[in-house]
């Protein structure tokens, strides 16, 4: 009985810890689920921007690209080269849309946090910020990446894909399993931590020295935000390529 009471107490404590939040959040009730409205609003703004850009620049395609079509084709070529480098010449084509979507969504999300005046929009609770400023978004993107590289390995090798866990020796089985947990953790926390830290630094500098100092820091934030999008997309492609190659 004492053990059962201790387990129940431990579970209750864990439930209380899971309810801890940093700051205030604005929630929507969708069916039986409670969701962060700030993240949904800013994420849909980013999705609409990307969809609008794609529509405007590709509605009148020409053999010799000009203007917006030229820009979009340059971005596509960049994403295609990145995917080809990490996955390989033979296997990269089906993964260009996935890697491109990750890169563009993270890139525009990061820049929206630095360029959009989100704070002028008042909410009942909390405030709007970049979607990648929320750990739920970065974890979701990291889990999508994990599902993608598991699918890539299983699609190419079948159940023999799991043989990589005992290579080069069965002694490494626990480490190889642990690696599959650390990959999404590192992806999500790296992106979340960098974006959150950048926005906090700029906010503190604006409150202390509101005129001159924050401007170069904002430009530095734009650069680091772009780098974070590139790192996430590169690692996602590398993990997919690794799962299909079958070696570390």
N, C-alpha and C positions, 0 to 999 in steps of 0.2 A: 504493500500500500504506500509506503514511504517513497519507493521508487516511482510509482505512478503519479503521486502528488508532485514529486520533483520534476517529472517530465511535463506535466500539465503546466506547472509554474514556468518552466523554461519556454514552452510554446507560447504562453501568454506574453512573456517578456519579448520574445522575438517578434510577435505580432505588433507590440507597441513600438518596437524599434522600426519596423517596416512602415509605420505610419508617420515617422518623423519627416518633416519637410523643411527645406531651406527657403525662407521668404514666404510670400503669399502667392497663391495661384488662383486663376479664374477657371472654374470647371463647367463643363456641360454634361448633362445627363443624357446619354444616348442608349435607350433601351434599359438594360440592367447594368450598364457600364458608366463609369465616371472618367471623363477624359479631360486633358489639359487643353482648354480652349485656345490659350495663347499659341501653343505649338501648332494646332490645326490651322489657325488663322494665318500665321506667317508662312507655314508650309504651303498652303494653297495659294498665297500670294506669289511665292517662288515658282510653283507649278504653272500658274497662269502666265507669269512672265516668260518662262521657258517655252510654253506652248504658243504664246503669241509671237515670240521671236521666230520660232520654227515656221509658223504659218505665214508670217509676213515675208520672210526671206526665201521661202520655197514655193510660193503660189505662182510665180512666173519664172520657171526654170529656163535657163538658156545654155546653149552649148559653150559659149564663152562667158563665164561668170563675171558679174560686175556688182559693185556695192555690197548689199547685205548677203547675197548668195556667195560672193567671194569670201566674205568673213566666215560664214557658216561652213563652207568647204574647207577653209583653213583649219577651223576647230576640229572638224571631222577627221582631217588628215592627221592632226596632232594626236587625237584619241586613238586612231587606227595604228599609228606608229608605236604609241605606248603599249597598246594591247599586243601587237605583234612582237615587240621586244620581250615582253614578259611571258607570253604563252607559247609563242613559236609560230613559224610561217604556216604550218599545216592546220593548226587547230584554232587560230585566233579569230577567224571571221564571225562565228556565231556569238562570240562574247563581246564584240564591239558595242552593241547596244547597251548591254548591262554595265560595262565599265564606263561608257560614255554617260549614261544616266547618273551613275554614282558621282562621277567627276563634276558634271554640270550642276547637279542639285546641291552638292556640298559647296562648290565654288560660289554659286549665286547666293546660297544661304549665308555663307560667311561674309560676303561683301554686303549683303542686305543689312547685317548687323552693324556694319561700319558706316554705311552711306544713307540708309533710310532713317528718317526721324520718327522711329517707332514710338518714342515716349510722348509725343504730342497726342497720341490716341489714348484716351482715358478708358480704363476698364474698372468694373466694380472692385476687383481685387487683382493685385499683381500688375505687370506691365509687359508689353510686347518686346520681343528681342529676336535675334537670329534663331531659326529652328535648331541649329547645331549647338546653341547655347543650352540646350536641354538634354540631359543624359538619356532620356527615353528615345530621342531621335537617333543619337549616335549608337546606342545599343541596338536599335532596330536595324540600322544600316550594317552594323557589324554582324548581326545574326543573318541578315540576307547574304552577306559575303560567305559566311560559314555554310549555309545551305547550298550556295552556288558551287563552292569547291567540293563539297561532298557529292553533289549531283554530277559534277564533271568527272570525278574519279570513278563513281559507280557506273555512269553511262559508258565510259570507255573500257573499264576493266571488269565490270560486274562485281561479284562478291570477292573476287581475288584482290580487289582494292584494299580490303582490310588486312591483307598480308603485309602491308607496309608497316604495320604496328610492331611486328616482330623482326624487322630488319634494321640494321645488319645482324642483330642478335636478340633473342627473346628477352634478355635481361633489360632491354630498353623499353619494354612494353609500357610500364607505368609512365615513363617520361614522354613517350610518343602520344599516349592518351592525354596526358596533362597539356601537351602542346596544343591540342585542339580546343582546350578551354582558354588557354592564354592568348591565342590569336584574336578572338573577338574581344576579349578584355582589353588587350593592348590597343586594338583599333579604336574601340569606343572611348576609352579614357584619354587616349592621346588627343583625339579630335576635340572632345568635350573640354578637357583641361586647358588646351591652348586657346580655344575661342573664348572660354569664360575668363581666363586670365587677361587676355587682350582687352576685352570689354571693361573689365574691372579697372585695369591700369588707366585706360583712357578716361573713364568716369571719374576716377580719383584726381587725375591731373586737371581735368576740366573744372572740378570743384575747387582746386587749390590755385591753379594758374590758368584762368579761363581764356586767355587771348593767344599767346604765342606758342608755348611749349606743346599743347596737345596736337597741333597740326602735324609736325613731323612724326609724332607717335601714331597718328591716324594713318599716315601713309605707310609707316612700318607695319601697322596692323593689316592693311590691305595686302601687302606683300606676304606676310606670314599666313594670312588666310588662304591665299592662292596656293602657297606651298603645302599647307595642310590638305587641301583638296587633292593636289597632285600626289602626295604621299599616300593618302588613303586609297586612291584609285590604283596607284602602282602596286601597293601591297596586295590589294584584292586580286589584281591580275596575276601577280606572282604566286599567290596561294593557289589559284585555279590552275596555273601552269604546272606548279609543283605536284598537285594531285593527279594530273594526267601523265606526268613523266614517271612518277613512282619512285623518285629518289629525293634525298634531302640535300 
